[in-house]
């Protein structure tokens, strides 16, 4: 604990000087350290540098032996001073005190001890502590299956600032007044995706069960409507996977693919609303020319009849179109 007299010394300053400040006159063997000069609270007033170094030797065991303990979340971590290569230079500290006294002009001054440590070892230890104590936050996730849409819960994580801990450790190693039991504050780590955000991402969802020829519309995680549909023929299958509504069109134009099944219409364009256009009333594009659309072949609903698209009765597709925004997730499976 820091002595009360140090805390009350409002005029005191803490100096960390090199062995000999630039342009300074080297100390004479009998030159005394100025009154009011201390090193880590040890009074060195009136002592020569050799005498001061001898007095400071009493700190060596405290500085170079022992451990720093980190305590957090009911766990203990210990760093031995030997593993941190802690070394105390009493002569360097005495010279710092002399030069600081010269510069202080009679004001009280407390100098830092000449203590070194291996920053690589200290930072590596702090990193291990941070890794052991750390717990990543868990993001909420939207999980879509053909029959159900749900959202998992998010959870806070925790961590510590390894850089700040390394600084605390170095202070504890360098100053005998600083306690060597450290209790770093655990910091809360918030998830990037909350349950509310995950729910919003699936506020509207479409699933298509090819084996049941059924399209389900979900709103706020609940099925609000089911429709019977037609899907792709075995030779022109509707792709399985997760997609999204890429575009929406009313009475869409049909850009006929260059495919043998298209016959003489291949490569041409058929106007929306035309009797020759199989894309009736509405279009919701998904991927690579596959989409959801109305059909004039009502008898095909409930079968594998299309060239990859998902067909619906015209009244059904009009109603669905109005309730589905661009970007809506679409899961297709069997």
Secondary structure as UniProt FT lines:
FT   HELIX           4..7
FT   TURN            10..11
FT   STRAND          13..15
FT   TURN            22..23
FT   TURN            29..30
FT   TURN            35..36
FT   STRAND          37..39
FT   TURN            40..41
FT   STRAND          42..43
FT   TURN            45..46
FT   HELIX           49..56
FT   HELIX           57..59
FT   HELIX           60..64
FT   STRAND          67..72
FT   TURN            73..74
FT   STRAND          75..80
FT   TURN            81..85
FT   STRAND          87..88
FT   HELIX           90..104
FT   TURN            105..106
FT   STRAND          109..111
FT   STRAND          115..116
FT   HELIX           119..133
FT   STRAND          142..144
FT   STRAND          149..151
FT   STRAND          157..159
FT   HELIX           162..174
FT   TURN            176..177
FT   STRAND          181..182
FT   STRAND          187..189
FT   HELIX           195..201
FT   STRAND          204..209
FT   TURN            210..213
FT   STRAND          214..219
FT   TURN            220..221
FT   STRAND          222..228
FT   STRAND          230..232
FT   HELIX           234..236
FT   STRAND          241..244
FT   STRAND          247..250
FT   STRAND          254..255
FT   HELIX           260..265
FT   TURN            266..267
FT   STRAND          269..270
FT   TURN            272..273
FT   TURN            275..276
FT   STRAND          280..287
FT   TURN            288..289
FT   STRAND          290..295
FT   HELIX           298..300
FT   TURN            301..302
FT   STRAND          304..306
FT   STRAND          310..313
FT   HELIX           314..323
FT   TURN            326..327
FT   STRAND          329..333
//
